[in-house]
Amino acid sequence: MGGRPSSPLDKRQQQHLKGQVDALMKNFLPQYRVQLAASVLRQISRELVPQELAQCQLLHSKKLPRVREHRGPLIQLQGHPPQWQPIFCVLRGDGRLEWFSHREEYENGGRPLGSAALTGYTVLTSQREYLHLLDTLCPDSPATGETQRVWRLALQGGIRLRGTVLQRSQAPAAHAFLDAIRLYRQHKGHFGHDDTTLGSDAEVSDVQARTGTPRNSLGPQRSPGSPLLQVLTAVLMQELLPVLQAQIQTGLRGTGRARAWAWTELLDAVHAAVLAGASAGLRSFQPEKDELLAALDRTIRLDVDHLLSLREQVSAKLLTEVQGPLESCLRRNVDAQLPRLTQTLLNTVEAALAAVQTLLVQGMDRLSRHLRGSPSSTRLRKEVYSFGEMPWDPELMRICYHEAEQSRGHLGQLVAAFGFSGVRSLVFGAQDLSQQLMADAVATFLQLADQCLTTALDCIQAAQQLEKVRGRVLKKFQSDSSSAQRRFIRGWQICIFLPFVLSQLEPSCKAELPEFEGEVLAVGSPALTIEGIYEDVIRGALLQRIDRELKKALGASDVSCAPNGCSEVPWNQVEADEETEAQRGTCLK
């Protein structure tokens, strides 16, 4: 982890950067306002969908999201000239990394020397030139390979947790923000989903956190802040970096490592300035956003039927106008790749969830064996605790996460032609899904087991009861897994294909939009825009093809999912009644 001295930017450069960030914020915030209205309309329209379509079989774990706390020694790169110095680090459950001068300082309740939310960090394992540079800088270290491996697993969990906060959120404001980011970039000519929404602006300086060898590095450094702030800063940095490289890098002094170090110092200073500007912009917008959301909810609810009816009418007219070029684009560019991509995504998520099921079965069987063996109550409590911690055990879950990683290279090759460079986000999504389903299954097993196990049962009878619970949990897990696979594949295929199709249709179909704009503007609601309706039309055509292909791949009669749904077919009524009773109990501890 790198330390930095005072900013190398002079006042003139700082003022210039502030002006650029202010200008960028003025362009972005109008997009955010529009998408807040559109997101509220989508949320209200979802509420009109019958709730029975959105039933999950498994109980929803309330312990997510978090990672298991980890602590131990690292070494920090800092000073002039830069030198490695030992520190003691603590990874918190919320994905924050804190560092202290030594273990005793932490154990005595001292304040950390610093901290960083791991939003946008990367555990580097393949950037050979950068790692070679670290090889030359890093001293010999007594850290063992096992220490490094454990830290790597812990940090990867923290990075994924922090990086997918917005993707996991169901809040309208979070969806609005991500849509605003996408549209802002599209208006700049940047079609195609990438990892910007993870905050992974790899071009920003690599500030190194090390376990003692060049195989575990962490970069770039970020100041703590909200996910919205981190993502917006990453987007602004991505826009500013080409200019910075042209204007500033040529003036850097020194050669070799000294020049590289000076460049990273400069980028850190630029990042801090951009972060401060974006933070000020979001802070000043916050009161307006809160008032806007409250007002939108009131006004849209009063007029939701009319808004949805108008959207449907305009969509039908617009589809008639763009259907020819749209169908031609889909046949020419999408249809040939859709089967391969569907199967690859299916293989990716199936492999990860199969590994989850294997771990789940092993954990349930282990508990049953301990009951049959008449264990001590202390030992049983320990086993139950270990079972409950499975979703947050990075060592146990490693195989599930690895399965999701396996197809990264193949996926990257398949989607490169569509301008999609967000494979890291996709893999994180599969890993998050694995952890969520494991957590839900564990919570369901403990809840049902707590309800059926009583002191009147002997060990054999208790084990028999657990066998019944085991079977029910597996059925529910398989049902939720099937629905989750469908949602996962549909969602990511839209992320891959929609920006590409929009970019292909930009020269022709966008010209048709103004003639429909009057109808939309007449309604006087910011929740409806002609651009939003146009994207809905394209998305709908894509989903028809995606669903047909999913039907072939999964052999299902209906693959469409409710927006927030988990399972199309609820379990039978007898089990549903039992489940209701079980939910009134308390978890086995």
ChimeraX attribute file (.defattr): number of C-alpha atoms within 10 A of each C-alpha:
attribute: neighborCount
match mode: 1-to-1
recipient: residues
	/A:1	23
	/A:2	23
	/A:3	17
	/A:4	18
	/A:5	10
	/A:6	7
	/A:7	16
	/A:8	17
	/A:9	16
	/A:10	8
	/A:11	10
	/A:12	9
	/A:13	13
	/A:14	17
	/A:15	13
	/A:16	11
	/A:17	18
	/A:18	18
	/A:19	13
	/A:20	16
	/A:21	23
	/A:22	17
	/A:23	11
	/A:24	18
	/A:25	18
	/A:26	12
	/A:27	12
	/A:28	18
	/A:29	18
	/A:30	13
	/A:31	18
	/A:32	21
	/A:33	21
	/A:34	20
	/A:35	28
	/A:36	26
	/A:37	25
	/A:38	23
	/A:39	22
	/A:40	23
	/A:41	23
	/A:42	16
	/A:43	17
	/A:44	15
	/A:45	15
	/A:46	14
	/A:47	11
	/A:48	8
	/A:49	13
	/A:50	9
	/A:51	12
	/A:52	13
	/A:53	17
	/A:54	18
	/A:55	18
	/A:56	22
	/A:57	26
	/A:58	26
	/A:59	21
	/A:60	16
	/A:61	16
	/A:62	9
	/A:63	13
	/A:64	15
	/A:65	19
	/A:66	16
	/A:67	26
	/A:68	17
	/A:69	17
	/A:70	16
	/A:71	17
	/A:72	16
	/A:73	22
	/A:74	23
	/A:75	25
	/A:76	24
	/A:77	22
	/A:78	17
	/A:79	13
	/A:80	10
	/A:81	8
	/A:82	16
	/A:83	15
	/A:84	22
	/A:85	15
	/A:86	17
	/A:87	17
	/A:88	21
	/A:89	24
	/A:90	21
	/A:91	25
	/A:92	18
	/A:93	17
	/A:94	18
	/A:95	27
	/A:96	21
	/A:97	22
	/A:98	19
	/A:99	26
	/A:100	21
	/A:101	18
	/A:102	15
	/A:103	17
	/A:104	11
	/A:105	15
	/A:106	18
	/A:107	9
	/A:108	8
	/A:109	8
	/A:110	12
	/A:111	12
	/A:112	17
	/A:113	13
	/A:114	13
	/A:115	18
	/A:116	17
	/A:117	25
	/A:118	29
	/A:119	30
	/A:120	27
	/A:121	28
	/A:122	21
	/A:123	19
	/A:124	18
	/A:125	14
	/A:126	10
	/A:127	9
	/A:128	12
	/A:129	9
	/A:130	14
	/A:131	19
	/A:132	13
	/A:133	14
	/A:134	19
	/A:135	15
	/A:136	10
	/A:137	15
	/A:138	21
	/A:139	14
	/A:140	10
	/A:141	13
	/A:142	10
	/A:143	14
	/A:144	11
	/A:145	12
	/A:146	9
	/A:147	15
	/A:148	19
	/A:149	15
	/A:150	14
	/A:151	22
	/A:152	22
	/A:153	17
	/A:154	23
	/A:155	25
	/A:156	18
	/A:157	27
	/A:158	26
	/A:159	25
	/A:160	25
	/A:161	23
	/A:162	24
	/A:163	28
	/A:164	21
	/A:165	17
	/A:166	20
	/A:167	16
	/A:168	15
	/A:169	11
	/A:170	11
	/A:171	12
	/A:172	19
	/A:173	21
	/A:174	20
	/A:175	21
	/A:176	21
	/A:177	25
	/A:178	19
	/A:179	19
	/A:180	21
	/A:181	21
	/A:182	21
	/A:183	20
	/A:184	21
	/A:185	17
	/A:186	16
	/A:187	9
	/A:188	10
	/A:189	10
	/A:190	15
	/A:191	22
	/A:192	23
	/A:193	25
	/A:194	20
	/A:195	20
	/A:196	23
	/A:197	28
	/A:198	27
	/A:199	25
	/A:200	24
	/A:201	24
	/A:202	16
	/A:203	13
	/A:204	22
	/A:205	22
	/A:206	24
	/A:207	24
	/A:208	24
	/A:209	22
	/A:210	26
	/A:211	27
	/A:212	25
	/A:213	20
	/A:214	21
	/A:215	21
	/A:216	21
	/A:217	24
	/A:218	25
	/A:219	22
	/A:220	26
	/A:221	25
	/A:222	21
	/A:223	16
	/A:224	15
	/A:225	13
	/A:226	14
	/A:227	21
	/A:228	20
	/A:229	21
	/A:230	27
	/A:231	27
	/A:232	24
	/A:233	25
	/A:234	26
	/A:235	20
	/A:236	20
	/A:237	21
	/A:238	16
	/A:239	14
	/A:240	17
	/A:241	16
	/A:242	10
	/A:243	11
	/A:244	15
	/A:245	13
	/A:246	10
	/A:247	10
	/A:248	11
	/A:249	16
	/A:250	9
	/A:251	9
	/A:252	13
	/A:253	11
	/A:254	11
	/A:255	10
	/A:256	8
	/A:257	13
	/A:258	13
	/A:259	14
	/A:260	17
	/A:261	19
	/A:262	17
	/A:263	20
	/A:264	19
	/A:265	23
	/A:266	22
	/A:267	24
	/A:268	22
	/A:269	20
	/A:270	25
	/A:271	22
	/A:272	16
	/A:273	21
	/A:274	24
	/A:275	24
	/A:276	16
	/A:277	22
	/A:278	24
	/A:279	19
	/A:280	15
	/A:281	17
	/A:282	16
	/A:283	13
	/A:284	11
	/A:285	13
	/A:286	12
	/A:287	10
	/A:288	11
	/A:289	17
	/A:290	12
	/A:291	10
	/A:292	15
	/A:293	17
	/A:294	11
	/A:295	12
	/A:296	21
	/A:297	16
	/A:298	11
	/A:299	11
	/A:300	21
	/A:301	14
	/A:302	11
	/A:303	13
	/A:304	17
	/A:305	12
	/A:306	12
	/A:307	19
	/A:308	14
	/A:309	11
	/A:310	16
	/A:311	19
	/A:312	14
	/A:313	12
	/A:314	18
	/A:315	20
	/A:316	13
	/A:317	11
	/A:318	20
	/A:319	18
	/A:320	9
	/A:321	14
	/A:322	19
	/A:323	15
	/A:324	11
	/A:325	14
	/A:326	21
	/A:327	15
	/A:328	11
	/A:329	17
	/A:330	18
	/A:331	11
	/A:332	11
	/A:333	17
	/A:334	19
	/A:335	15
	/A:336	11
	/A:337	12
	/A:338	19
	/A:339	15
	/A:340	14
	/A:341	18
	/A:342	20
	/A:343	15
	/A:344	18
	/A:345	23
	/A:346	18
	/A:347	17
	/A:348	22
	/A:349	27
	/A:350	19
	/A:351	19
	/A:352	24
	/A:353	29
	/A:354	16
	/A:355	21
	/A:356	24
	/A:357	21
	/A:358	11
	/A:359	19
	/A:360	24
	/A:361	15
	/A:362	13
	/A:363	18
	/A:364	20
	/A:365	16
	/A:366	14
	/A:367	18
	/A:368	20
	/A:369	14
	/A:370	16
	/A:371	21
	/A:372	15
	/A:373	12
	/A:374	12
	/A:375	13
	/A:376	11
	/A:377	10
	/A:378	8
	/A:379	11
	/A:380	16
	/A:381	14
	/A:382	13
	/A:383	17
	/A:384	17
	/A:385	13
	/A:386	14
	/A:387	21
	/A:388	22
	/A:389	14
	/A:390	19
	/A:391	27
	/A:392	22
	/A:393	19
	/A:394	21
	/A:395	12
	/A:396	14
	/A:397	21
	/A:398	15
	/A:399	16
	/A:400	24
	/A:401	25
	/A:402	15
	/A:403	22
	/A:404	26
	/A:405	19
	/A:406	15
	/A:407	17
	/A:408	16
	/A:409	10
	/A:410	11
	/A:411	20
	/A:412	15
	/A:413	11
	/A:414	15
	/A:415	18
	/A:416	14
	/A:417	11
	/A:418	19
	/A:419	17
	/A:420	22
	/A:421	20
	/A:422	22
	/A:423	22
	/A:424	17
	/A:425	22
	/A:426	23
	/A:427	23
	/A:428	23
	/A:429	20
	/A:430	27
	/A:431	24
	/A:432	20
	/A:433	21
	/A:434	26
	/A:435	24
	/A:436	18
	/A:437	24
	/A:438	24
	/A:439	26
	/A:440	24
	/A:441	28
	/A:442	25
	/A:443	23
	/A:444	27
	/A:445	27
	/A:446	21
	/A:447	22
	/A:448	28
	/A:449	23
	/A:450	18
	/A:451	19
	/A:452	15
	/A:453	17
	/A:454	11
	/A:455	7
	/A:456	8
	/A:457	13
	/A:458	14
	/A:459	19
	/A:460	15
	/A:461	15
	/A:462	19
	/A:463	21
	/A:464	16
	/A:465	17
	/A:466	24
	/A:467	16
	/A:468	13
	/A:469	19
	/A:470	21
	/A:471	13
	/A:472	17
	/A:473	25
	/A:474	17
	/A:475	14
	/A:476	21
	/A:477	24
	/A:478	17
	/A:479	20
	/A:480	23
	/A:481	23
	/A:482	18
	/A:483	19
	/A:484	22
	/A:485	22
	/A:486	21
	/A:487	20
	/A:488	17
	/A:489	24
	/A:490	21
	/A:491	14
	/A:492	19
	/A:493	19
	/A:494	17
	/A:495	18
	/A:496	22
	/A:497	24
	/A:498	23
	/A:499	24
	/A:500	22
	/A:501	22
	/A:502	21
	/A:503	18
	/A:504	17
	/A:505	17
	/A:506	11
	/A:507	9
	/A:508	10
	/A:509	18
	/A:510	14
	/A:511	10
	/A:512	13
	/A:513	16
	/A:514	11
	/A:515	10
	/A:516	15
	/A:517	14
	/A:518	11
	/A:519	16
	/A:520	19
	/A:521	13
	/A:522	8
	/A:523	14
	/A:524	9
	/A:525	17
	/A:526	17
	/A:527	22
	/A:528	21
	/A:529	19
	/A:530	21
	/A:531	14
	/A:532	14
	/A:533	20
	/A:534	21
	/A:535	16
	/A:536	16
	/A:537	21
	/A:538	22
	/A:539	18
	/A:540	14
	/A:541	17
	/A:542	22
	/A:543	18
	/A:544	12
	/A:545	15
	/A:546	23
	/A:547	19
	/A:548	15
	/A:549	19
	/A:550	24
	/A:551	16
	/A:552	13
	/A:553	13
	/A:554	15
	/A:555	10
	/A:556	12
	/A:557	10
	/A:558	12
	/A:559	20
	/A:560	20
	/A:561	18
	/A:562	17
	/A:563	14
	/A:564	16
	/A:565	18
	/A:566	24
	/A:567	23
	/A:568	21
	/A:569	15
	/A:570	17
	/A:571	16
	/A:572	8
	/A:573	9
	/A:574	8
	/A:575	12
	/A:576	13
	/A:577	10
	/A:578	12
	/A:579	19
	/A:580	10
	/A:581	12
	/A:582	19
	/A:583	15
	/A:584	11
	/A:585	14
	/A:586	13
	/A:587	17
	/A:588	17
	/A:589	13
